[in-house]
Amino acid sequence: MQNQPAPIARISSVTHAYKKIRALNDVSLELPASKMIGLLGPDGVGKSTLLGLLAGARKLQQGSLDVLGGNMASAQHRNAVGPRIAYMPQGLGKNLYQELSIAENLDFFGKLFGQARDERKARIDHLTTATGLYPFLDRPAGKLSGGMKQKLGLCCALIHDPDFLILDEPTTGVDPLSRRQFWELIDAIRAERPVMSVLVSTAYMDEAERFDWLIAMDAGRILATGSPVTLKQ
């Protein structure tokens, strides 16, 4: 029997509050590596807070959090693993520069991760061809449809070939066709890089079936974890 890879993240007794409101309440959890993980729950239950902590975008208040083999409370570790994590926050186009074109947005993110010019061009060509954005490279992000903004946001997150992709409600606010195309795109990316771990939060229960492993949340707590089949029983 093959050894299981180490979890991509270990969360232990994590509590996080905004003034008097507890967004996370004593959360403990392990996330399996190289899986498509779904974080399910309605709005306001702490999903975004948990994803922000895992991405290193929020400061840990209480408990311990290890991601990619190290402590996220350590600035040194956060800086070291930052380039291996991609985080797409909630809200269409939140990680985009609206006045910059598709190509300029992607070039900026490539530079941010220290990619040489030829490498940036190759990644931009590959990602925009895969997403159908290639014919629109000169179009400003602010003039894109919701579905196209979503695809560009994903391309920007993937420009540096991350090991851990974190997507916060990526299908909220887009039409059903764009939702379907988005998931097809994620499947194609995972087929190219099966070792990449993907964590996606969603309020759509009908999307649960597409994940390898699920986390159900409510009121800042973990209700259940397991495969879609296990959680249905």
N, C-alpha and C positions, 0 to 999 in steps of 0.2 A: 504493500500500500504506500502511495506517495505521501511525503510529508506535506502538510498544508502550509502555504506561505504565511509569514507573520501578518497579523492584521495591519491594514493601512492606517488605522487609528485606534487608540484606546482612550476611552473617556471614563473618568472615575470621580464620582461624587461632585459633579460640576453643577454649581448654582450660579445664576446670573440674574441681576435685578436692575431695573431702570427706576430709580428712586424707590418707591414702596412696592412696585409691581415686579413680581418674580416671573421672568420669562422662562427660566429653566430652574427646575426644583430637584436637586440631588439626582442628576442624570448620570447613569453608568452604562457603558455600552462599548462593544468592540465591533469595528467595521471590517468585514472580510476583504482581503486584497483581490485585485483583478476581477471584480464583480461589478454588475450594474445594480446599484442599491437605490431603492426608492424610500424617501422619507414622506410618509403620508399623514395628512391631518388638515383640518380646516384652518382658516386664517387666524392668526393671533395666538397660536399654541406654542410658539417658541422655535419653529423650524428655521426661520431666517437667522435668529440669534445663534443657534447651534452651528449652522453652516458658516457664519461669519467667524466664529471661534476656530473652527476646523481650518478655515482658509488663512488664519492669522490676521484677519481684518479687524477683529475685535480683541480687546485685552481680557485675558482670563481673570475673573474675580475670585472664584473659590473652587477648589477641587484640582484635579490634575488632568492634563490633556497631552497625549503623545500622538504625533502625526509623522509618518515616514521615519519612524525609529528614534524620535527625539522629543524633548519637552518643549511644547509651544509657549511656555512661560519664559523661556530663554530667548532673548533677542538674537543671540548668536545662531541658535537653531532655526528660528523663524527666517532670518536672513539667508541661511544656508539652503533651506528647502523651498523658499519662496519661488525660485525659478521652476521648481518641479510641480507646483500647484497652479491650477487655473481656476479662477473664480468668476462666475457670471452672476452679478447681483440681480435681485428681483426688479422688474420694470423694463420695458422694451427700450433698448438703446442706452441704458444707464452707464455702460462702460464705454460709450462712443463719444467722439467729438463731432457734434452735429454739423459744424461748418466745414469739416474736412471731408474729402471724398472717400469712397470705399478704399481705394488704393492708399491714400494718405493715412487713414486710420490704421490699416494693417502695417504699413511701413513704420509708423510711429511705435506700435507695439513690438514689432520685430527689433527695432533699435533699442527699445527699453530692455529687452532681454539679451542685448549684446550680439545680435546676429549680424554677420557680414552682409554686404550688399547682395552678392550672388545668392546667398542662402535665403535672404528675405524674399528676393524675387521668385525663387523656386517655390517657397512655401506659399506665397501669395497666389501664384499661378495655380498651384495644386488645390488650395482651399477654395478659391473663388470658382474654379472649374467644377469642383465637386458639389458646390452649393448653388450653382447656376448664377452666381453674381459676376462672373467674368465679363459679360458684355456691358456691365454698368460701372466699371472701375472708376470712371470720372464723376459719378453722381454723388453729390453731398449726402452724408448720412441723414441729415435733417429732412431730406426730400424722399426718403425711402418709405415704402409701406411697412406695416407692422411685421409682416412675415420676413421681409428682406432685412429689416433692422435686427430681428432675432437671429437670422443666419449670419449677418456681419458680426454681431456680438459674439457668436460662437466661434467664428473664424479668428477673431482677435484673441479669444481665450485659448485657442489651439495653436496659435502661431509658433509657440516655442515647444510644441510636442510634449505636453506635461505628463507626469505619471499619475496625477490625481486631479480629475476634472469635477468641479463642484458647481452645480447649476441650481439657482434658486427660482423655482416656479417659472421655468423657461417657456411654458406653453400657455401661460395665463395672458388673456387679452389678444390672442391671435385666432384667426378663423380655423375651422376644422381641417381644411386642406393644408394650411401651413403647419398645423400641429402634426398631421400625418407625415408631411415631408420632413419635418424636424426630426421625428423619431427614426425615419428611414436613414437620415443623415447620420445620426448617432450610431445606428447599427452598422453603417458602412465604415465609420471611423473606428469603431471597436473591432471590426473584422480585420482592419489594417494593423491595429495595435491592441491585441487581446490582453496584454499585461496591464493596460491602463485601467485604473479604478475610476468609476463614475458614480457620483452621488447626486441625486436629483430630488428636490422637494416638489411636491405637487398636492393640490387640493382636489384633483380629479381622480376619483376612485376607479374609473374605467381604465386608467393607465397602469394600475397595479400589476396586471398580468405580464407586462413586458420586462419586469425586473427579476433579477436572480434572487434577490434578498430584500426584505421589506422591514421598515421600522414604522410602527404606528405611534403617533404622538397625540397627546391631548393635555391641555392646561399645564404645559411645562414639564410633563412627565412622559416616560416611555411606557406605552400600554402593552406592546407586544413586538417581538422580532421573529423573523423566520422566512421561509420560502413562501411564495403566494399560495401554494397548496396547503402548507402547514397552517397559515393564518386563516384560511377559509374553513378549516375543520372546527 
